[in-house]
């Protein structure tokens, strides 16, 4: 199976994960304490939609670009972010809180295996260089993490929650 197909399978898995979170996480966040600040459904769904579009753009870039391109590293960095996201916060919050954090099942079923498969193949096929990915992957991951509170802020500002 080609790396592009694995990338699109991963993208589909993340979209399913994002849909599960969009459906259930806002209500869960109201009682999550330090694990997740309370976030309204509209603000959360806005953020998830933007992050989903970003993933699709990165997948397109990676599918149609050369090995070692910025698109290849953006996609691989996004994949790294989602693989790490399986454990923090999903699995960790589920274990510590002793209740299911929305997104944990889809993270374990889709994001972890497809993400690891994608990264393994991207490195094995020299689509990305390990020496570049060791810094570029964390930079993309940090960028995504930094974007989340900005998206929540914009979502709250643009889409008032009903009272």
HUHU-V467600 format. One record per backbone hydrogen bond with DSSP energy under -0.5 kcal/mol. CO is the residue of the C=O (numbers start at 1). NH is the residue of the N-H. Records with the same first field share a line. If there is no record, write none. Layout:
# HUHU-V467600
CO: NH / NH
This chain:
# HUHU-V467600
2: 6
3: 7
4: 8
5: 9
6: 10
7: 11
8: 12
9: 13
10: 14
11: 15
12: 16
13: 17
14: 18
15: 19
16: 20
17: 21
18: 22
19: 23
20: 24
21: 25 / 26
24: 28
25: 29
26: 30
27: 30
28: 31
29: 32
32: 35
33: 36
40: 44
41: 45
42: 46
43: 47
44: 48
45: 49
46: 50
47: 51
48: 52
49: 53
50: 54
51: 55
52: 56
53: 57
54: 58
55: 59
56: 60
57: 61
58: 62
59: 63
60: 64
62: 65
66: 69
69: 73
70: 74
71: 75
72: 76
73: 77
74: 78
75: 79
76: 80
77: 81
78: 82
79: 83
80: 84
81: 85
82: 86
83: 86 / 87
84: 87 / 88
85: 90
86: 91
87: 92
89: 93
90: 94
91: 95
92: 96
93: 97
94: 98 / 99
100: 102
101: 104
103: 107
104: 108
105: 109
106: 110 / 111
107: 112
108: 113
110: 114 / 115
111: 115
112: 116
113: 117
114: 118
115: 119
116: 120
117: 121
118: 122
119: 123
120: 124
121: 125
122: 127 / 128
123: 126
127: 68
129: 132 / 133
130: 134
132: 135 / 136
133: 137
135: 139
136: 140
137: 141
138: 142
139: 143
140: 144
141: 145
142: 146
143: 147
144: 148
145: 149
146: 150
147: 151
148: 152
149: 153
150: 154
151: 155
152: 156
153: 157
154: 158
155: 159
158: 160
